[in-house]
Amino acid sequence: MAAADQLLNPSDDSTLSPGVRARAAATLLRLALDETLDAFWRSVSPRMTRNGRTRMLCLQWYVSPSVARQWYTVWSGLSAACHHHTYDLPPTPAEVRAWHQDVSELLRVLASADA
């Protein structure tokens, strides 16, 4: 999360374009979501860490359905932003900042559900 924050708020001497920084920050945010979900499932049911998309679908039975829906929505948006296609524009820094706030909240919620 801190590295994504640094990419979104660069120093004046940054040589990366805003689009590259935003895509890199989106990749880091998605990685934070994936690692947090893996940690959650290791504490609840260790076999779920190997089940890819299933672990997101089953999340609604362990946290509120609205949190599970938001998790999937944010993860999907970040996944789309991480994949570079020639004809797609990169995410804007403002979009990634909004995802950053969502990810921060989701990590906090999942950490409290794990406890």
N, C-alpha and C positions, 0 to 999 in steps of 0.2 A: 504494500500500500504506500509506503514511504517513497519507493522508487517511482511509482506511478505519479505520485504527487509532485516529485521533482521534475518529471517530464512535462507535466501540465503547467508548472510554474518555473520555466527555465530562467537561467541567468542571462544577462544581456549578450554574452559571448557564445551562445549556443549556435552550433553550425547546422543543426537539424531543422528541417522545415516544420511548420506547425502540424501538417498532415502526418508526417513520419512520427513526430512525438506523440500525437494523439493515437495513432495505431499501436505504437509500442506500449503506451499506457493502457490501452484497452486489453492488450495481450497480458500484461501484468495483472490487471484486475481480474480477468478471467482465470488466470492461474491461482490467484488468491481464493476465488470462489471454489475452484476444484479442490485445492488443498484443504480448505476448511470443511468441505463436504466429505472428503475422505476421512479427515480426523473425526468428524461427527459419526460416520458409519463405523469406524474402527472401535469407537466406544460403545455403540449400540449393537451392531452386528457386523463383525469383521469381514464376513463373506460378501457384504454389499459393496465393498470398495472395488470389486472386480466386475461389477455389473453395468458399467457405463451409464447409459441413459436411465436404466431402471432405478438407479439410486435417486434420481430426481423425481421420478414418478411416485416412488414410495415415500418420499419426504412428507407428503400431505398427511400421513398417518402418525407422524411424530412431531410435527409442528402444525400450526394452523394452516388451513387450505390457502388462505390469502398470502401467507408468507411463502408457501411452496410455489404458488402461482407467480409471485413476484420474483422468486429465485429463478424460475425457469425463464421468465420474460427477460430479466437482466442478463442471464447467461446466454440466451439466444441472441440478444442484441450485441453483446460483446463478441460472441463467436462470429457473427456476420462481419463485425468491424475488424476482426483479426485476419480474415482471409482477403488477400489482395487479388482483385481482378482488374484487368486493364481498363475496363469500362466503368468501374465503380469509383466514386469519389471517396476519399478517406473520411472517417468520422471527424466532425469538427471538435475542437478542444472543448467547446461548451457541452456537446453531447457526452463526451468522455467525463467531464467534471460532474455531470448529473449522474452518470453511472457510478462514479467514484463515491458520491454520497449514498447511492442505493446500496453499493457493495459494503460500505462501512456499516450501514444500518443492518444489513442482512448478516454480516459477520457477528455483530453484537447480539442479534436475536438468536442465531444458531448457537453461539457460545452459552447463552443463558438457558437454552433448551437442553444443551448437553449436560449442564450442571445438575 
